Amino acid sequence: MMDEYAIGLIVALIAIIITFVAAFREKNDIHRLIIADLAEVSALAVIALIATDLAEALIIPGLVVGISELMALSEIYLVREHLTHPVKNPFRIEVLDTAPAIIAVILVVYGIVLCGFTGGAVAGTGMVFYFMGKRPAERFALVETVSGYAWALWIVAFFIFMVVPEYWFFAVMLAGGAILAKVTAKMSLIGTMRGEKDV
Amino acid sequence: MFELPTSSIGGEELFVLPFGDIVNYFTPYTGALFLFALIFTLICIFSKPEKQLDVAFGTDAIYAKDVTGKDLHFRRFMAIACGVATMGAVTSGDVFNFTLFVSMVGICIIGIVASVKNKHVLNAAFNYGIISMLATVPLFGGAAITLAATGTLSIWELSAIAPAMPGIAKALILVGVMGEGIAPFYAAKAELFRAPGAPYVIMIHVSSLLMFLRVVEIMLTV
């Protein structure tokens, strides 16, 4: 009788072998790219099989490496195939000119009430909707600046935790607010991905 | 039987920097590798890019390809990042950190090659990128199997209980480093197509060579 780790490892290795065979047989470049990403996911599965806290901590850098390689390669693919400019005009819907502001305000206010990571996600959804409805390039520099300051505040909160732990409540509030702004700004980036120049 | 005079291939440790159980260290061997990477990073920082000359056939004329502005900044930044990642890889005292640095070197190499806007060069960068993405699978897989089999990733603890690392994990990490270190073949393609490369392309060769030398040391120690 084998233990669970061995069984899981065998299954993961079979998956890896299948993806590698597929990667070497495939000739279409965009399909090869997707298959290579699949292979990375199976590597994450091998790490996850260890099933400890350390494995959890190792998955995140593995995931980051995989995503950054995927983004770099897709950018190379786009430049190589001259796909950097959109082929058709973005569509316009009348209600998207008026509604986003109201819905975005509701979501952002509710996100601020929630605070922290969840609040950032809710507020970010509102911002995504706003930027998708309005013109993409609108005031984006401001959002970027806010995101930068939020990151700095987050780091300051960490230093407070380490250097003067007795002010932990202030640090928690600082980190919560900063991560709210940070996640919001990150998500509103998605809303601007409409193929405008330099976006 | 012949026996090595010391248990570790690189000799006595010269300098140790502990972060918890992740202990970065220099031995004379890795110190030499680190200095090598440092020197070539400095070369990349301070040297001016090469101006390549193309002959126009049938005439006496030549074209000089100039690397300026944004292109230059990006390639230089990528070369420096590649050098720093290599330095991290040679000093790292943790198997997983080593694999992460190796894949970071791979990403930087993609950046160095891909900054030339030439279809053939971009093709080479894309193909290398696919290989390097696939190579992260055996790299991380080997590190994960090591952790599962021995319960630690620290090279110090692994070398204390050597031979602890399972053979399959060693083989996987070696295959992974070979996949990431295959870059010079693709970089050669960029040079063949007369894309202006020097001195930044040198960083590709240096980093893959140093990764091979370091992985041999790790494999013999643990």
Interface residues (C-beta under 8 A of the other chain):
Chain A: Y5 L9 I16 F20 A23 D29 R32 L33 A36 D37 A39 E40 S42 A43 L44 V46 I47 L49 I50 L54 A55 L58 P61 G62 V65 G66 S68 E69 L70 A72 L73 I76 Y77 V79 R80
Chain B: F96 L100 S103 M104 G106 I107 I110 G111 A114 K117 K119 L122 N123 A125 F126 G129 I130 S132 M133 L134 T136 V137 L139 F140 G141 A143 A144 I145 L147 A148 L153
